[in-house]
Structures are given as C-alpha cells and as structure tokens.
Amino acid sequence: MSRPDKTLHFTSAPTNFIEAAEMVTTSVVNIKALAGSKRSKSNDVWGSLNPGISTGSGVIISSDGYIVTNNHVIEDGNTLEVTLYDKRTFEAKVIGKDPSTDLALIKINKSDLPYLEFGNSDSTRIGEWVLAVGNPFNLTSTVTAGIVSAKGRNINILEGNYKIESFIQTDAAVNPGNSGGALVNTNGDLVGINTAIITQSGHYEGYSFAVPANLVRKIVEDLKEFGVVQRGFLGVTIEDVDEDIAKQSGLKKLEGVHIAQINPNSAAEDAKLKAGDVVTHINGVEVPTMPALQEQVARYRPGDELSIEYIRKGKRYKTNITLKDKRNRTTLSSKKKIRKEVELLDDLGFEVRSASSEEVKSLGVDNGVKVISVRKGSKIDRTNLTPGFVITKVNDKAVSTVDELTAIIEKSDGKVMLEGVYEDYPGEYFYAFKK
C-alpha cells in the first residue's frame, strides 16, 4: 500500500493579512474627548482615565485631515485630541454628527496624511475575512481578524424613530476603544466603521458590529457639505414579512418588507404605493429585511429618484419614487437653516413632524405638529411630555408646521409653553420649559 500523501490541500489560497494590516494601521487614529479644557498627553489606559474623558478610534478618509468616527465617541467632549500612528497629537474640530447612524465627522489641521479608501460594503459576503483596526483599552493600532458573520443586523442600541441599524456583524475581536475604528477587507478597503458589541461583561464576547461603508460614505458627504445629514424618506411604516403576511400578500416565499401604512403626502403616496405592498428591491438591490431597506433608502437625499420593485396581491410591479424629507419636501434646505433647526430640536431633545390632515381631524383640532420621539433626560423629557403628543400652540400661537414651531421658540424670551392634545386622552395638555 502506498503511503498517504501528506501534502496540504487548500480549497482557496491561504489569506495573508500582513499587507492589509500595514496599509490600515497608519490611517487609524486615537481620539480622546475631553469634557473640560485641553490637557497634556498621558499614557492612561482604559479604566484609569480621569473623569470627563472618553476614548475611541477614528479613520482618516482624506489626506487633508477629515476623520470619521462614532458619534458616541465624541458627543460629550468639549475638546477633541487626535493622536496619529506616529504619536503626533492634534486638536480636532467637529464638522457634523449624525446620532441616527452613530457617525461623526471631525477634522484636524494637517495635510499629506495617509488615508483609507471606501470599499463597496454591498460586495462583502458572509464568510469573508475582515480585519478590525482600532485602539482598544488605549492600546494603539491593534489589529484583529475575523469573518463577516451576518449583514443587515439590527441590535436596538440607538434611540429615536429615525435610527438606522443595518450593521455588518463580524467575529473580529472588538473592545472598548475600538469604537470608530476601521473594518477592512483583505485588500485594505474600508468596508465599515466598528461601532458596537453585544456584551454582558463590558468586553468582547464573540460578535462586533460595524456601520456599512456605503452608508458611511453618504453620511460623510452630507456632513462635509451641509454640516448635517440630508436624509430622504419613503414615508411608510414597515415590518418584516412573516408567514401570515406572506399568505395575505400572495407570496410564494418569505421575501421583502411589508408596508403597513402609507403616510399622507409622502413620497410613497405620490408613487401610488399602498398599504399591503411588499417591497423586494430598491435600485435593483434586494431588501429582505427592514434594516436592509432602511440602509438602502438612507443612502439618498430628498429629491433623489429610486426604482422600487414590489409585490401587490401576488403580482410583481416596478415604479419610480422621488424621496422627500420628513416634512414631505423634495428640495434640500440650506446648510444654515438645517443646522439651526437641527441644533434647536436636538438641544430640546425631541423629534417632530407636521401632523397629517387625517390626524388633526381625528383629534378634533385645526392644526398641529406631532412629537415623534423624546430623548431621555432632555429638556422636553423633564416636562413629562411623551411621544404622540400633537402640539397645537406654542406660547399661545397656533402652529401647523415644524418651521412655525421652531421660529416661535427661537424668538421666545426663554420661556416656552407647549399646548396640545393626545389621541387617547381627553382634554388639552400644557408643558412649560426654559429654552
């Protein structure tokens, strides 16, 4: 009998991480968000940082100093210290933030920097090798490897009705301090921004999650150009397809995202979509889940036209839809106007939209602005106002649009009184606060 062949056989060529790691590490930075004034550099590690200091990572995305990171890394900092791979330290300024995706764009005053190119996150495949590069526990330029475990994951870590969670899930080890760091493929292309872990201990326990690069690219472009995100909406309430919905909709298999409700005057209503339709593709890209659909739509601005494929009563259709903003406008607002409005509502801590004609009619009022969400611990939250409240008057002046509401609050002498109604509770309610 012949001896067994001891030659190793591979189904594919062995993966070499060295070149990708060398490309990436010089483009990933350490970020310290200081709640007080700027302090000198230190060698503090995770767990021994002074109160008022948070740390994380960031990715240089252009040679002139633009850096993308997570919003939660910098949101509480008055001063941002960025330390490069070669230990040089710079103070950074905030260009813009987007809590709905937990992304932020900052900039340092430096040129000729090494940077990463955006890859195509749509092309990443489950089982593909990826590297996570960041600064866990303040240990700079740490590289870990894993595979793409899943895509389009929603893990419910963000707040607000307009949040977008469609994470790339990997088993590359990520720990505190990795937030805002790079997820790259073996070519060294940026395919995601590491954002979160699911953990009981506070440390890595098997899976980590990254915002897909295609979404990051769009958010960065908006923040760079406008300072805020210009987000387009279909204007629908959606849900994942289960067996009951599939049966009711005449589907032969579980696919797509079910439209439960069409908002009045929305992009979806203009395109003649109906409640009960099942959206299967957007611009030719399959959307099998709610997060996948939200991610695709979030890549576009108000006024952009999308191709929608959907199923209605078992038959397949295709139509075009022009996205609107959350106030049903197709035009982009000026940077100054958007920033002023966003900053005011963010400071107060709530999201609002104009109430539809059906909503105000059912409440027996003539006009109103509906509260969509309230941030915990905010000025509005401390008044005990809850989502669903329809504001009919501000300082005794009737309001029917968000612009009217923000204009009255801006011109107030500091004291604001909101008057309005709830759908399920009789009578009028009043909430007062100081601007």
N, C-alpha and C positions, 0 to 999 in steps of 0.2 A: 504494500500500500504506500502511495506517495505521501510525503509529509504535507501537512496543511500549509497553504500559502499564508504567511504572516504579514503580507503587505496590507497596509491600511487602505480602505476604500472610502471615499467621500462622495455623498450624493451631490455636493456642490463644493466649490473651492473654499478652503478654510478662510474665515473672516479675519482680517487684520485691522485692529483698531488704532494702531500707532499713528498712522498718517492723519486720520481724522482728529485724534486727540491733540496732536501737535498744532493742527490748524485752529482748533477751537479755543484752547486754554488761554491764548493771548487776547482773545476778544471777549472774555467773560470777566466782569469786574465785581468787586465787593462794594456794597452800599451800606453806609451807616446813616440812619435817620435820627437826628438829634432833636429832642423836644425843646432844648434850650439853646443857648448860644454855641457857636462852634468851639470845639475843644481840640487839644492836641491829639496826635495819633497814639494808639495804645495797642498792646498785644492781648487785649481781653479776649477770652473765649466764651462760647455760649454758656450761659448760666452765671457768669461773673461780670456781665456788663452792668454799668451803672444804670439806675432807674432813669427812664426817659430816653433810652437808646434802643433802637431796634436795628437788626442787621439782616441783610439778604444779598441777593445777587442781581446782576444786570447783564445785558448783552449789547455790545457795541454793534450798531447796524449801519453806520456810515463813518467814513474817515474823518468827518468834521465834528464828531463828538456826540451824536444822538445815541441814546441808550434806552432800550426798552426793559421794563421790569414789571413787577406786580404792584398794583395799587396798594395792597395791604402792607407792602414793604415800606412805603414812603408816606402813607396818608397822615400819620401823626407827627411827622418831622417838620420842624421849622428850618432846619439846616441839613443839607444832604452832603455827606462826604463820600466821594467815589475814589476807591483805590484800584489802580491798574495792576496788571500782572507783574510789572517791573517795580512795584511798590510806590510809584509816584501817586500823590493824592491831590484831588481837585474838588472844589466845591461845585455842586451842580444846581441848576435851576429847573423847576418843573415846567414843562411845556403843556402838559394836559394829563387828565386822569379819566378813566372810564370804569367806575365801580361795577357796571353791569357785566363786564368781562374780566374784572380784576386786573386790568392792564394800566400802565402809566408810561409816559414818555418824558425823559429828562435829558438834559444836555450839559456837557462840560465845554469849557473854552479851550479846546485843543484840536489840532489838525494832524493829518497824516497818521491816523490811528488804524490798527488792524481791526477788521470788522467781518461779520458773518453775512453771507448772502441768504436770503429767504429761499427755502426749498418749497416744493409743492406737497403740502401735507395731505392732499387728496390721494396722492400716489403711494403713501405709506401703507403697508399691508400688515395684517395681523401675522405675527411670527417673524417680522423683520427685525434685525438687530438695530438698536439705537444706543446712543451714549447720552448720559446726563452729566452736565458740567456746571459746577457751582461752588459755593463756599460754605458747606455745612459746618456748623459749630465754629465758624470763623476760620476754618482751615482752607486756605485759598486754593483755587484751581484744582478741585477734586474731581476725578473722572470715574464714573461707574457705568457699567454696561448692563443691558437687559434686552428684552424683546417687546415689541408692541403687543400688548395682551388683548386690547379691545379698542374700539373707536366709538365716538359719539356717546361717551358716558356722562350721565347727569348724577352728581353726588350730593346735590342740595346744600352747597356750602355758601352760596351767595344769596343776598337779600334783594327784594324788590320784584315787582311784577315783570320788569323788562330784562331780567338777568338772562344771560346766555351761558349755559353749561353744556358743552359738547366736547369733552376732554378726550385726548389721546391717553389711554391707560397703558402703563408700562410696569415691568418689574425691575427696572433700574433703580438702585437704592437712592432715595432722596430723603434728606433730613432737614431740620430747622436750619435756615441759612441758605438752602438751595433755592428757595422761592425767588423767581425772577431769572433763574439761570437758563441755560440752553439745553434743549433736547435736539440732538442732531443725528442724521443717518451716517452710515459708514463712509459717505463721500464728504462729510463735514458740512452738509447743508442744514440750515436751521429749519427744523420741522415743527418745533413747538417751544413754548415758554413754560418751564416747570412751575407749577402753581400750588399743588396740594398733595397731601397724603391722607389716607384713612387710617387712624391710629387710636388705640386706647391708652397707649403709654406716652404719647407725645413724640415718639420717634418712629422711624421706618418699620413697617410691619408687613411688607410684601408688595404693595402697589403704590404707584405715584401717578399723578395726573398733570397733563400739560395742555395749555391752550393751543389749538392748531395754528400753524404758521400762516395759512391763508387768511384766517380771521385776524391774526395779529397784524399782518401787513396792512389790511384795510383800516383797522383802528389807528395804527401809527400814522397812516397818510392823513386821516381826518384830524388827529391831534396836531400834526405838524402844520396843516393848512389852516385849520379853524380854531384849534385850541380845545375843541370839544368834538364829540362824535356826531356825525350826521347819519342817523340811522333810519332806514326805510322799514315800513311795516306793511304786511298784508291786510291787517285789520280783521283778524279772525281769532276765535277761541278754538284751540285744537286739543286733540287727545290721541294717544296711541291706539292702533287698531287691535281689538281682541276678537275672539271667536264670535261673540254676539254681534259686534259691529260689522264684521266680515260677512256674516249671514244676512244682516239687514241691508248691506250695501251691494249684495250680489257679487262678492269677491270669491274667486276660486281658491285663493290662498291669503294668508296674513301678509299684507303689504301696505305701505304708505301711512299717511297721517290723516285722521278723520277730522273734518271741520264740524264742530259742534254749534258754532254761532258765527254769523257774519255781522260785523259792526256797521252801523249806518254811515253812509257817505265814505266808506273805506275804499281802499284800492280793490279789495276782493269784491265788493258790491259793484263797483264800476266794471269789473271784468265779468260780471254776471255769474260768479261762483255762488253756490248755495250751500246751506247747512245740509250735511249728509254726504257731500262730496268727499272723496278720498284722494289727497294729493300724493302722487307717486314720484314725480321728478320735478326738479327746478333747474332750468337751463341745461337739461339733459343729465343732471346728476341725480342719482337715486336718493330718495329721502325716506328711509324705512322707519324712522323714529322721530319724535318731537324734537329732541336735541339736534338731530341731523338737519331737519327743516329750518329750525331757528338759526343754526350756524350758516346755512346757505343764504338765507334772506339777509342776515346781518352783514354780509359782505358787500351790500349795495346801499346806495343812498336814495333819499326821496327823489323822484323823477326818473330813476333808472327803470328800464323795461325788462321784465323777466318773462321767460317762457315757462308755462305751467302745464304739466300733464296730470290729469286727474281721471278718476272713475266716478261715474254717476249712474246708479241703478244697473251696474254690471257692464256698462259700455264705457269705452275709453275716449277721452277728448283731450284737446290741446288748445290753449289760449295764451294770449299775452296779457301781462298785467303791469301797470305803471305804479310803482311803490309811492306811498305817501308817508309823511312823518306822523307822529302820534296825534297830531291835531288835524290830520287829513289835508295837509298841504303838500304839493309836489315840488315846490321851489325850495332851494337852500336858503336858510336865513344867514344874515351877515354874522361874521365872527363876533363882533361887539354885542349884537343883540342876543345871540345864543349864549355867550359867556355870561352876560349879565343875568339873563333869565335862569340859566342852569345854576349859577352860583347862589342866587337868591333862594330858589327852591331847595337846593342842597343844604344851604345854611339852616333853613327852617326844618328840613327833614321830611319832606313828603313829595309824592309824585301825583300830578293831577292831569285831567283832560277835560275838554268840554263835554258836558252831558248831552246825549243824543235827544232828539225830539221825542222819541218814544219814552225815554227815561224821565224827562221832565213832565211829560203828560201823565204818566202813571203815578208820579208823586204829587200831582196837582199844583205844580209851580210853573212859572212862565220861562224860567231860565235857570242856568246853574253850571257849576264846574265840579266834576266828580273827583273825589280823592281815591286814588288807585292803591297807594301804599304809604305807610308811615314808618320811618326809620326809628328803631328802638333807641330811647334815650335822647331823642331830638326835642327841639322846642315844641313842635306840634305834638309829639308823643306825650310830653308832660302836661298838655291840656286835657288828655284823655280822649281826644278825637280819634276815631277809628276809621279804617278804610271802608268805602261805601258811602260815606257822608257826601252829600251834594251841597256845595256852598252856593247860596243864592245871593248873599250880600257880603261885602267887605266894608267895614266902617259905614254901614247903612247905605252903601251904594250897590245897586244891582250889578251882577257880573254874569256873563254868559260865555266868556272865552278866557283862556289862560292869560292872554295878553292883558285883558282888562284887570284880572286879579293881580298880576304882578305889578302893573302900573300903579294901582291904588296902594298896594303895600309899600312900594318904593317911595311914594310921595307922602306916606303917613309920618306923623311926628314921633314915631317909635312905638305907639300903642296901636294894636290891631285887634279888631273884633270880627270874627267869622260867624255868620248866621246861615243856617241851612236846615236840611231835613235828612232823615234816614228812611230807607224803603220800608223797613219792618217795625219802625217805632213811630207812634203818632206825635204830632206837635213839632214845634221848632226848637232847635238847639243852638246854644251860643258858646263860643270858645274864644277866650282872650289870651293874648301873649304880647310880649315886647319884642320888637324887631331886633 
